[in-house]
Amino acid sequence: MMNDLLAEFESVCRRIGLRLTHQRREVYRLLLNADDHPSAETLYERLRQEMPTISLDTVYRNLHTLEAHDLIVRVPTGKSQARFEAKRIKHHHLMCSRCGEITDMQWETFDNSELPDYAFSWGQVTDKQVTLTGVCKKCLQKERTP
């Protein structure tokens, strides 16, 4: 499955004329494997384990390029630090306001719901995405533990 997704990524890069550097491929591969919606800094730390000479600037530039070509997605967090993912399956997010953990969730009822009329008078809606914010179980348990 992962190899198929990487092969598809490489094919898309070739089709759109995007140079497929080793660094770019590794940034994408790490995002495919990540469940935690990492920031650029987190990706950089992970990449340095395999590529000690990679710079934070290279990570930022690759994230920007991949996002500009719709190959990755910036996860809306409401905070200044951007988080990223490569998953292409429609989903939404649960975000902990304490620890910053972001978890994917499916919400078919919302996905299949009709938009309110004012959304159509606003303009053209191209995507429906929800981020629910609250406190995760781990943080709630820490509160209860003396």
Summary of the structure (lengths in Angstrom):
residues: 146
radius of gyration: 17.6
end to end distance: 44.2
largest distance: 57.0
contacts: 348
relative contact order: 0.12
helix: 47%
strand: 14%
